[in-house]
Amino acid sequence: MIRSLLLAAALTALAACEAEQTTRDLDQIARDYQHQSENSATPQNADEATRADVCGASHFQSLLGQPASSINRDTLPPHARIISPGMMVTQDFVPGRLNIRVGPDAKVASIQCF
């Protein structure tokens, strides 16, 4: 009985220490994020986002000029869009979204972040 009480007390103390450490870690992460946000300019348009490569467009530059049919969708990040001529797309600006535009010749014409 006493052994169980001591074990429970030890576990409670350990959990309290771990929770305190986790809280300190989360506070530091929040401070780091805020500092990073204050010191880095958020892209305001597709050109800025593409230059900053926030969607990883540079990894897909080899697709330029290739037939759109050769794009392996499994290699694209989630929420990437392949935009065909005349295709309707939402106009919301999402800097981290990869957009692959296909020209009228059915080849990749541009790769942008928006």
N, CA, C and O atoms as a DFTB+ gen file, in Angstrom:
456 C
 N C O
     1  1       0.821      -1.192       0.000
     2  2       0.000       0.000       0.000
     3  2       0.865       1.257       0.000
     4  3       0.651       2.178      -0.788
     5  1       1.859       1.275       0.912
     6  2       2.737       2.448       0.999
     7  2       3.532       2.583      -0.291
     8  3       3.735       3.686      -0.800
     9  1       3.979       1.444      -0.812
    10  2       4.752       1.456      -2.057
    11  2       3.916       2.059      -3.198
    12  3       4.439       2.825      -4.007
    13  1       2.641       1.720      -3.265
    14  2       1.747       2.252      -4.299
    15  2       1.580       3.755      -4.146
    16  3       1.575       4.483      -5.139
    17  1       1.444       4.226      -2.911
    18  2       1.309       5.660      -2.664
    19  2       2.575       6.402      -3.056
    20  3       2.500       7.476      -3.653
    21  1       3.732       5.850      -2.731
    22  2       5.003       6.479      -3.100
    23  2       5.168       6.519      -4.617
    24  3       5.615       7.522      -5.175
    25  1       4.810       5.440      -5.269
    26  2       4.891       5.390      -6.722
    27  2       3.953       6.420      -7.348
    28  3       4.338       7.105      -8.296
    29  1       2.753       6.536      -6.843
    30  2       1.789       7.517      -7.354
    31  2       2.299       8.931      -7.141
    32  3       2.166       9.776      -8.026
    33  1       2.881       9.203      -5.976
    34  2       3.422      10.535      -5.694
    35  2       4.579      10.851      -6.627
    36  3       4.689      11.969      -7.129
    37  1       5.445       9.862      -6.862
    38  2       6.584      10.066      -7.760
    39  2       6.112      10.333      -9.184
    40  3       6.646      11.215      -9.856
    41  1       5.128       9.588      -9.646
    42  2       4.591       9.786     -10.987
    43  2       3.929      11.151     -11.130
    44  3       4.057      11.802     -12.167
    45  1       3.226      11.582     -10.094
    46  2       2.584      12.897     -10.113
    47  2       3.625      14.000     -10.202
    48  3       3.462      14.947     -10.972
    49  1       4.689      13.887      -9.424
    50  2       5.764      14.882      -9.448
    51  2       6.447      14.898     -10.812
    52  3       6.755      15.966     -11.341
    53  1       6.680      13.732     -11.376
    54  2       7.311      13.637     -12.686
    55  2       6.426      14.262     -13.750
    56  3       6.916      14.979     -14.622
    57  1       5.147      14.000     -13.687
    58  2       4.215      14.569     -14.662
    59  2       4.177      16.088     -14.551
    60  3       4.093      16.778     -15.567
    61  1       4.237      16.614     -13.344
    62  2       4.237      18.063     -13.145
    63  2       5.491      18.682     -13.745
    64  3       5.420      19.735     -14.379
    65  1       6.637      18.038     -13.552
    66  2       7.892      18.547     -14.124
    67  2       7.835      18.518     -15.641
    68  3       8.268      19.459     -16.305
    69  1       7.296      17.431     -16.186
    70  2       7.210      17.298     -17.632
    71  2       6.270      18.345     -18.220
    72  3       6.557      18.924     -19.267
    73  1       5.151      18.585     -17.548
    74  2       4.195      19.589     -18.018
    75  2       4.830      20.971     -17.985
    76  3       4.623      21.765     -18.902
    77  1       5.603      21.272     -16.937
    78  2       6.264      22.567     -16.827
    79  2       7.277      22.729     -17.953
    80  3       7.359      23.797     -18.562
    81  1       8.055      21.676     -18.240
    82  2       9.029      21.721     -19.319
    83  2       8.330      21.922     -20.664
    84  3       8.782      22.719     -21.487
    85  1       7.239      21.208     -20.885
    86  2       6.502      21.333     -22.132
    87  2       5.969      22.745     -22.297
    88  3       6.016      23.300     -23.395
    89  1       5.462      23.332     -21.220
    90  2       4.962      24.703     -21.280
    91  2       6.077      25.662     -21.636
    92  3       5.881      26.561     -22.454
    93  1       7.255      25.488     -21.031
    94  2       8.393      26.345     -21.370
    95  2       8.790      26.163     -22.832
    96  3       9.105      27.137     -23.515
    97  1       8.778      24.917     -23.314
    98  2       9.123      24.655     -24.707
    99  2       8.139      25.343     -25.646
   100  3       8.542      25.960     -26.632
   101  1       6.844      25.235     -25.337
   102  2       5.824      25.867     -26.172
   103  2       5.955      27.387     -26.152
   104  3       5.774      28.040     -27.180
   105  1       6.267      27.947     -24.998
   106  2       6.478      29.394     -24.914
   107  2       7.643      29.821     -25.799
   108  3       7.564      30.840     -26.485
   109  1       8.727      29.042     -25.784
   110  2       9.890      29.374     -26.603
   111  2       9.568      29.249     -28.088
   112  3       9.993      30.080     -28.891
   113  1       8.826      28.225     -28.447
   114  2       8.423      28.056     -29.844
   115  2       7.586      29.243     -30.294
   116  3       7.770      29.749     -31.401
   117  1       6.672      29.688     -29.449
   118  2       5.828      30.839     -29.787
   119  2       6.665      32.099     -29.950
   120  3       6.442      32.874     -30.881
   121  1       7.633      32.315     -29.049
   122  2       8.510      33.495     -29.160
   123  2       9.337      33.424     -30.443
   124  3       9.497      34.428     -31.137
   125  1       9.860      32.240     -30.757
   126  2      10.652      32.078     -31.981
   127  2       9.813      32.355     -33.217
   128  3      10.272      33.015     -34.149
   129  1       8.580      31.850     -33.228
   130  2       7.692      32.055     -34.364
   131  2       7.363      33.537     -34.531
   132  3       7.383      34.065     -35.643
   133  1       7.061      34.198     -33.420
   134  2       6.735      35.617     -33.488
   135  2       7.933      36.414     -33.982
   136  3       7.775      37.325     -34.795
   137  1       9.117      36.087     -33.507
   138  2      10.333      36.784     -33.927
   139  2      10.569      36.570     -35.426
   140  3      10.915      37.506     -36.147
   141  1      10.379      35.340     -35.879
   142  2      10.567      35.027     -37.288
   143  2       9.541      35.783     -38.138
   144  3       9.876      36.309     -39.200
   145  1       8.303      35.834     -37.670
   146  2       7.249      36.520     -38.410
   147  2       7.529      38.011     -38.511
   148  3       7.272      38.625     -39.547
   149  1       8.050      38.589     -37.449
   150  2       8.336      40.019     -37.455
   151  2       9.512      40.354     -38.359
   152  3       9.571      41.442     -38.932
   153  1      10.450      39.417     -38.487
   154  2      11.656      39.685     -39.253
   155  2      11.619      39.179     -40.687
   156  3      12.575      39.383     -41.435
   157  1      10.552      38.534     -41.079
   158  2      10.462      38.066     -42.453
   159  2       9.199      38.633     -43.080
   160  3       8.114      38.593     -42.500
   161  1       9.375      39.157     -44.273
   162  2       8.233      39.743     -44.965
   163  2       7.362      38.632     -45.532
   164  3       7.863      37.708     -46.171
   165  1       6.086      38.722     -45.302
   166  2       5.135      37.755     -45.841
   167  2       4.856      38.128     -47.289
   168  3       4.528      39.279     -47.577
   169  1       4.980      37.170     -48.206
   170  2       4.686      37.477     -49.610
   171  2       3.262      37.998     -49.757
   172  3       2.334      37.497     -49.123
   173  1       3.107      39.005     -50.599
   174  2       1.804      39.622     -50.794
   175  2       1.162      39.257     -52.129
   176  3      -0.015      39.538     -52.356
   177  1       1.948      38.624     -53.021
   178  2       1.405      38.244     -54.320
   179  2       2.174      37.040     -54.865
   180  3       3.148      36.582     -54.266
   181  1       1.717      36.541     -56.009
   182  2       2.312      35.329     -56.580
   183  2       3.779      35.516     -56.935
   184  3       4.581      34.603     -56.742
   185  1       4.142      36.686     -57.450
   186  2       5.540      36.914     -57.815
   187  2       6.455      36.867     -56.595
   188  3       7.515      36.242     -56.633
   189  1       6.047      37.528     -55.515
   190  2       6.850      37.521     -54.287
   191  2       6.927      36.110     -53.697
   192  3       7.998      35.676     -53.275
   193  1       5.820      35.407     -53.667
   194  2       5.784      34.056     -53.097
   195  2       6.643      33.099     -53.924
   196  3       7.325      32.237     -53.370
   197  1       6.609      33.252     -55.241
   198  2       7.401      32.382     -56.112
   199  2       8.887      32.687     -55.949
   200  3       9.704      31.769     -55.883
   201  1       9.243      33.970     -55.883
   202  2      10.649      34.346     -55.662
   203  2      11.161      33.797     -54.339
   204  3      12.305      33.349     -54.249
   205  1      10.318      33.830     -53.312
   206  2      10.701      33.314     -51.991
   207  2      10.622      31.786     -51.948
   208  3      11.076      31.171     -50.983
   209  1      10.056      31.179     -52.972
   210  2       9.921      29.721     -53.102
   211  2       9.200      29.104     -51.908
   212  3       9.578      28.031     -51.439
   213  1       8.164      29.779     -51.416
   214  2       7.442      29.285     -50.244
   215  2       6.643      28.012     -50.517
   216  3       6.274      27.304     -49.580
   217  1       6.371      27.714     -51.790
   218  2       5.620      26.496     -52.115
   219  2       6.520      25.396     -52.671
   220  3       6.041      24.316     -53.017
   221  1       7.809      25.665     -52.758
   222  2       8.739      24.664     -53.277
   223  2       8.734      24.559     -54.793
   224  3       9.070      23.511     -55.345
   225  1       8.354      25.639     -55.471
   226  2       8.282      25.636     -56.936
   227  2       9.618      25.297     -57.582
   228  3       9.648      24.713     -58.666
   229  1      10.712      25.650     -56.941
   230  2      12.042      25.398     -57.523
   231  2      12.291      23.901     -57.731
   232  3      13.063      23.518     -58.611
   233  1      11.652      23.070     -56.939
   234  2      11.830      21.620     -57.066
   235  2      11.157      21.055     -58.319
   236  3      11.415      19.915     -58.706
   237  1      10.305      21.847     -58.942
   238  2       9.527      21.355     -60.074
   239  2       9.847      22.091     -61.377
   240  3       9.125      21.935     -62.362
   241  1      10.907      22.881     -61.396
   242  2      11.269      23.644     -62.592
   243  2      11.573      22.746     -63.791
   244  3      11.442      23.178     -64.936
   245  1      11.970      21.522     -63.542
   246  2      12.273      20.604     -64.648
   247  2      11.020      20.264     -65.460
   248  3      11.126      19.746     -66.571
   249  1       9.837      20.553     -64.915
   250  2       8.595      20.286     -65.639
   251  2       8.321      21.311     -66.734
   252  3       7.546      21.038     -67.651
   253  1       8.947      22.488     -66.654
   254  2       8.694      23.535     -67.650
   255  2       8.967      23.012     -69.050
   256  3      10.025      22.445     -69.322
   257  1       7.996      23.213     -69.936
   258  2       8.121      22.780     -71.321
   259  2       7.768      21.318     -71.549
   260  3       7.706      20.871     -72.694
   261  1       7.539      20.571     -70.483
   262  2       7.192      19.159     -70.605
   263  2       5.681      19.011     -70.832
   264  3       4.909      19.878     -70.422
   265  1       5.259      17.930     -71.476
   266  2       3.814      17.709     -71.633
   267  2       3.152      17.565     -70.259
   268  3       3.685      16.893     -69.376
   269  1       2.025      18.180     -70.090
   270  2       1.307      18.103     -68.813
   271  2       0.963      16.658     -68.470
   272  3       0.855      16.307     -67.296
   273  1       0.793      15.833     -69.474
   274  2       0.454      14.435     -69.236
   275  2       1.591      13.668     -68.562
   276  3       1.372      12.579     -68.031
   277  1       2.794      14.225     -68.579
   278  2       3.935      13.536     -67.956
   279  2       4.099      13.878     -66.475
   280  3       4.996      13.351     -65.816
   281  1       3.248      14.749     -65.952
   282  2       3.346      15.128     -64.539
   283  2       2.876      13.972     -63.665
   284  3       1.760      13.474     -63.818
   285  1       3.734      13.558     -62.757
   286  2       3.369      12.514     -61.795
   287  2       2.738      13.210     -60.587
   288  3       3.445      13.792     -59.764
   289  1       1.441      13.151     -60.485
   290  2       0.726      13.845     -59.405
   291  2       1.127      13.360     -58.018
   292  3       0.975      14.089     -57.038
   293  1       1.634      12.145     -57.929
   294  2       2.063      11.621     -56.633
   295  2       3.272      12.364     -56.076
   296  3       3.522      12.325     -54.871
   297  1       4.020      13.038     -56.942
   298  2       5.208      13.775     -56.493
   299  2       4.882      15.210     -56.096
   300  3       5.735      15.912     -55.553
   301  1       3.668      15.645     -56.359
   302  2       3.267      17.021     -56.046
   303  2       2.849      17.135     -54.580
   304  3       2.335      16.181     -53.995
   305  1       3.075      18.311     -53.995
   306  2       2.625      18.493     -52.610
   307  2       1.097      18.529     -52.523
   308  3       0.416      18.759     -53.522
   309  1       0.565      18.299     -51.317
   310  2      -0.895      18.384     -51.150
   311  2      -1.395      19.776     -51.558
   312  3      -0.715      20.776     -51.324
   313  1      -2.527      19.832     -52.137
   314  2      -3.200      21.069     -52.550
   315  2      -2.557      21.729     -53.763
   316  3      -2.921      22.853     -54.108
   317  1      -1.613      21.063     -54.417
   318  2      -1.045      21.603     -55.657
   319  2      -2.138      21.596     -56.721
   320  3      -3.021      20.738     -56.725
   321  1      -2.055      22.575     -57.626
   322  2      -3.047      22.651     -58.701
   323  2      -2.353      22.591     -60.051
   324  3      -1.301      23.201     -60.246
   325  1      -2.937      21.864     -60.968
   326  2      -2.514      21.882     -62.361
   327  2      -3.624      22.621     -63.092
   328  3      -4.755      22.141     -63.171
   329  1      -3.295      23.787     -63.625
   330  2      -4.300      24.684     -64.197
   331  2      -4.201      24.658     -65.716
   332  3      -3.201      25.088     -66.292
   333  1      -5.238      24.156     -66.350
   334  2      -5.315      24.079     -67.811
   335  2      -5.867      25.386     -68.363
   336  3      -6.518      26.130     -67.630
   337  1      -5.624      25.685     -69.640
   338  2      -6.170      26.910     -70.247
   339  2      -7.694      26.950     -70.113
   340  3      -8.379      25.967     -70.395
   341  1      -8.199      28.077     -69.687
   342  2      -9.636      28.271     -69.540
   343  2     -10.238      27.660     -68.288
   344  3     -11.433      27.813     -68.036
   345  1      -9.424      26.971     -67.500
   346  2      -9.931      26.323     -66.287
   347  2     -10.236      27.381     -65.226
   348  3      -9.443      28.300     -65.017
   349  1     -11.370      27.254     -64.566
   350  2     -11.715      28.186     -63.501
   351  2     -11.038      27.736     -62.207
   352  3     -11.072      26.558     -61.852
   353  1     -10.427      28.686     -61.513
   354  2      -9.788      28.405     -60.229
   355  2     -10.151      29.518     -59.252
   356  3     -10.477      30.635     -59.653
   357  1     -10.088      29.195     -57.978
   358  2     -10.354      30.214     -56.968
   359  2      -9.249      31.260     -57.023
   360  3      -8.117      30.950     -57.394
   361  1      -9.564      32.475     -56.662
   362  2      -8.600      33.570     -56.714
   363  2      -7.990      33.877     -55.349
   364  3      -7.278      34.869     -55.198
   365  1      -8.266      33.032     -54.356
   366  2      -7.679      33.267     -53.039
   367  2      -6.164      33.088     -53.122
   368  3      -5.673      32.219     -53.842
   369  1      -5.436      33.910     -52.387
   370  2      -3.974      33.866     -52.406
   371  2      -3.476      32.998     -51.265
   372  3      -3.656      33.324     -50.092
   373  1      -2.847      31.887     -51.626
   374  2      -2.268      30.961     -50.659
   375  2      -0.796      30.805     -51.043
   376  3      -0.478      30.012     -51.929
   377  1       0.115      31.553     -50.391
   378  2       1.514      31.557     -50.807
   379  2       2.153      30.176     -50.874
   380  3       3.039      29.950     -51.698
   381  1       1.720      29.246     -50.021
   382  2       2.325      27.929     -49.977
   383  2       1.743      26.924     -50.953
   384  3       2.112      25.750     -50.921
   385  1       0.831      27.363     -51.827
   386  2       0.193      26.432     -52.763
   387  2       0.930      26.463     -54.110
   388  3       1.120      27.527     -54.700
   389  1       1.336      25.297     -54.579
   390  2       2.008      25.152     -55.867
   391  2       0.973      25.148     -56.977
   392  3      -0.018      24.419     -56.916
   393  1       1.212      25.973     -57.998
   394  2       0.314      26.056     -59.145
   395  2       1.119      25.823     -60.415
   396  3       2.087      26.534     -60.686
   397  1       0.721      24.842     -61.178
   398  2       1.387      24.519     -62.431
   399  2       0.425      24.897     -63.548
   400  3      -0.644      24.302     -63.692
   401  1       0.814      25.886     -64.331
   402  2      -0.035      26.342     -65.435
   403  2       0.369      25.623     -66.719
   404  3       1.547      25.511     -67.056
   405  1      -0.649      25.144     -67.414
   406  2      -0.452      24.450     -68.679
   407  2      -0.861      25.399     -69.797
   408  3      -1.918      26.027     -69.729
   409  1      -0.022      25.502     -70.826
   410  2      -0.312      26.366     -71.961
   411  2      -1.242      25.707     -72.958
   412  3      -1.604      24.541     -72.801
   413  1      -1.631      26.454     -73.990
   414  2      -2.537      25.912     -75.012
   415  2      -1.932      24.737     -75.787
   416  3      -2.654      23.973     -76.427
   417  1      -0.608      24.597     -75.726
   418  2       0.063      23.490     -76.405
   419  2       0.134      22.234     -75.537
   420  3       0.801      21.265     -75.903
   421  1      -0.551      22.245     -74.387
   422  2      -0.609      21.122     -73.436
   423  2       0.731      20.851     -72.763
   424  3       0.977      19.745     -72.282
   425  1       1.600      21.869     -72.730
   426  2       2.888      21.754     -72.040
   427  2       2.907      22.701     -70.848
   428  3       2.206      23.713     -70.835
   429  1       3.710      22.366     -69.854
   430  2       3.819      23.203     -68.652
   431  2       4.412      24.553     -69.047
   432  3       5.527      24.627     -69.563
   433  1       3.648      25.621     -68.798
   434  2       4.061      26.965     -69.180
   435  2       4.685      27.732     -68.022
   436  3       5.607      28.520     -68.234
   437  1       4.198      27.515     -66.797
   438  2       4.759      28.224     -65.650
   439  2       4.472      27.462     -64.378
   440  3       3.549      26.651     -64.297
   441  1       5.301      27.752     -63.381
   442  2       5.148      27.140     -62.057
   443  2       5.261      28.270     -61.051
   444  3       6.279      28.958     -60.985
   445  1       4.201      28.457     -60.263
   446  2       4.149      29.581     -59.340
   447  2       3.571      29.182     -57.993
   448  3       2.946      28.132     -57.844
   449  1       3.798      30.049     -57.023
   450  2       3.213      29.909     -55.698
   451  2       2.098      30.935     -55.548
   452  3       2.364      32.136     -55.589
   453  1       0.864      30.493     -55.376
   454  2      -0.246      31.412     -55.066
   455  2      -1.498      30.650     -54.681
   456  3      -2.527      31.260     -54.390
